[in-house]
Amino acid sequence: MADFMTSTHRTKWILTPQDIKHKYKVANQRAKQALEKYGTTRMEVDIDGSFSYAESQNDTKDSAEKRPKPLKVEEEQLLRAFYEFKIQDVCDAFKFPRKIQATSLIYFKRFYLQWSVMEHHPKDIMLTCIYAACKAEENHVSAEELGKGIGQDHHVILNNEMLVFQSLGFDLIVYSPYRALEGYISDLEEFCGAKDDDQLVALKGSLETARMEADKIMRTDGPLLFPPGQLALTALHRANAVHGIFDFERYLRSVLSHSQPAHAISELTGSINAIDSLANW
């Protein structure tokens, strides 16, 4: 797999909070304008990725009064958060590896940087993102099998597939914190001088807790704001707060000394604190 530092993930998809806020606002306003013009926000999607709004309705007083109220940006955020939980639930139900879950979530987040949930239903996009992630991570499952497993029409998945790929800019290789976590735990065995079974078991327990903390972080804007290595360190920090196995700041200095010399520890600590705050939202 290509290195993160030279990837499109780093160059195109690590954003600022202001970037993300602006993109959500633009998509929300576009959907509101469509509601005024067409009487609907939903788009009809063809299998080739093309889409269109429903035909304009007569702008009568009665029809205008019956129009649904548009969602606020904050309400869209809550709806996205709900379906991000569902992505993890579906992946757990299918016993997919965590990398499938993480890739699905990143695809889902990126998609809704371009679109409002009022334009494309997140339930449909959720399924398509899982299907696309399985393809990208070479863990193929058919659309029929995925749809049948959760009682949904698989044609919805196929119809939205090209739209999702286009919205991602066809940047399908993504990086998540789980692989980095494995590396940090292996490194910690040497850092802590773990030789006996009790120490190794404790570190494995810390790894499992860190994975669960990473699951929480993946449901925040963290993957759009920070590199996966920093997400992993934050998950490890949160896990160590539970287990208290090692001196985290001393370990952080050790990591910086041989892998990220350009980073000041205060800068990296600030990033970890910022991600930690997101996970506590």
Secondary structure, DSSP 8 states (H G I E B T S, - for coil): ---GGGSHHHHHH---HHHHHHHHHHHHHHHHHHHHHHS---EEE-TTS-EEE-------HHHHHHS-----HHHHHHHHHHHHHHHHHHHHHTT--HHHHHHHHHHHHHHHHHS-TTTS-HHHHHHHHHHHHHHHTT----HHHHHHHTT--HHHHHHHHHHHHHHTTT------HHHHHHHHHHHHHHHTT--SHHHHHHHHHHHHHHHHHHHHHHTSSHHHHS-HHHHHHHHHHHHHHHH--S-HHHHHHHHHHHT-TTS-HHHHHHHHHHHHHHHT-
